[in-house]
Amino acid sequence: MKKVLVINSSARGLKSQSRKLTEVFTDHWTSIYGDTKMTHRELGNTDVPHITENWIAAAFKPQEARSEVEKRALETSDTYIAELRDADVIVIGSPMYNWSIPSSLKAYIDQILRVNETWKLNPNNIQNPYIGLLENKTLFLLLSRGAQGYEKGEYNEHMNYQSNYLKTVFNIIGISDIHVVTINGSAFDPEKFEKSIEIAHQTIKGVLERELV
Ligand SMILES: Cc1cc2nc3c(=O)[nH]c(=O)nc-3n(C[C@H](O)[C@H](O)[C@H](O)COP(=O)(O)O)c2cc1C
């Protein structure tokens, strides 16, 4: 039975569209697979620690050389990485904030991008020196945005530091099976926005039925 890790990063609660997407995902997953081990990692309304000087010193030296203080500096990172390793399917709900991702999700990414834990360096390939260390995982990026036109070839493509960034980062740690589902336009046309929600919900259900069964 596949294990699922659900990560939410909106600062909003009940009004959040990206949380609604992760809920549609988990509800539909459960209706297909029944009881599943699901781990929930909340980022949006909790404090995600930023990396520190001790964190950096610790991460870039072998485990046995770390002081007690340095080991403690990596504890959150260790927990987050253990959750990622344990999961077969990772679901991230994320708003677009200022054309990018919430700072809580960025702080999380800084915690999980760990040399020799989630990626390692191949010094022989200067153009693509990153080797991902996580294997056999599927990622769902369930994203919400106030505006629209962020997809390839569209008028706001150059301002999309959300899905492009997330795909790049997760590729680096070895996750390339990535599904992106977006809701667009909450700030503009209410009719289009409703349609966008409906399409996103159907897309999530469709992908689950087609690809994961
Ligand atoms: C602080 C903040 C910054 C935002 N920045 C952008 C932005 O740069 N581009 C955009 O299209 N929408 C932006 N929005 C709109 C949100 O992406 C949109 O409301 C989204 O649905 C929020 O996610 P949520 O519903 O899960 O909370 C922003 C909203 C907030 C609160």
PDBQT file of the ligand as one rigid body, heavy atoms in Angstrom, charges set to zero:
ROOT
HETATM    1  C1  LIG A 301       0.495  37.821   0.159  1.00  0.00    +0.000 C 
HETATM    2  C2  LIG A 301      -0.115  37.376  -1.142  1.00  0.00    +0.000 A 
HETATM    3  C3  LIG A 301       0.605  37.480  -2.304  1.00  0.00    +0.000 A 
HETATM    4  C4  LIG A 301       0.046  37.068  -3.513  1.00  0.00    +0.000 A 
HETATM    5  N1  LIG A 301       0.773  37.153  -4.651  1.00  0.00    +0.000 NA
HETATM    6  C5  LIG A 301       0.240  36.728  -5.830  1.00  0.00    +0.000 A 
HETATM    7  C6  LIG A 301       0.998  36.774  -7.028  1.00  0.00    +0.000 A 
HETATM    8  O1  LIG A 301       2.130  37.186  -7.067  1.00  0.00    +0.000 OA
HETATM    9  N2  LIG A 301       0.419  36.328  -8.178  1.00  0.00    +0.000 N 
HETATM   10  C7  LIG A 301      -0.850  35.813  -8.191  1.00  0.00    +0.000 A 
HETATM   11  O2  LIG A 301      -1.309  35.396  -9.259  1.00  0.00    +0.000 OA
HETATM   12  N3  LIG A 301      -1.575  35.765  -7.056  1.00  0.00    +0.000 NA
HETATM   13  C8  LIG A 301      -1.069  36.195  -5.885  1.00  0.00    +0.000 A 
HETATM   14  N4  LIG A 301      -1.801  36.123  -4.739  1.00  0.00    +0.000 N 
HETATM   15  C9  LIG A 301      -3.149  35.500  -4.776  1.00  0.00    +0.000 C 
HETATM   16  C10 LIG A 301      -3.082  34.060  -4.281  1.00  0.00    +0.000 C 
HETATM   17  O3  LIG A 301      -2.165  33.288  -5.015  1.00  0.00    +0.000 OA
HETATM   18  C11 LIG A 301      -4.461  33.406  -4.350  1.00  0.00    +0.000 C 
HETATM   19  O4  LIG A 301      -5.379  34.140  -3.574  1.00  0.00    +0.000 OA
HETATM   20  C12 LIG A 301      -4.422  31.968  -3.887  1.00  0.00    +0.000 C 
HETATM   21  O5  LIG A 301      -5.674  31.381  -4.045  1.00  0.00    +0.000 OA
HETATM   22  C13 LIG A 301      -3.985  31.885  -2.418  1.00  0.00    +0.000 C 
HETATM   23  O6  LIG A 301      -3.881  30.530  -2.047  1.00  0.00    +0.000 OA
HETATM   24  P1  LIG A 301      -4.888  29.916  -0.968  1.00  0.00    +0.000 P 
HETATM   25  O7  LIG A 301      -6.275  30.098  -1.549  1.00  0.00    +0.000 OA
HETATM   26  O8  LIG A 301      -4.498  28.478  -0.870  1.00  0.00    +0.000 OA
HETATM   27  O9  LIG A 301      -4.695  30.661   0.314  1.00  0.00    +0.000 OA
HETATM   28  C14 LIG A 301      -1.267  36.528  -3.537  1.00  0.00    +0.000 A 
HETATM   29  C15 LIG A 301      -1.992  36.448  -2.331  1.00  0.00    +0.000 A 
HETATM   30  C16 LIG A 301      -1.429  36.869  -1.153  1.00  0.00    +0.000 A 
HETATM   31  C17 LIG A 301      -2.225  36.742   0.121  1.00  0.00    +0.000 C 
ENDROOT
TORSDOF 0
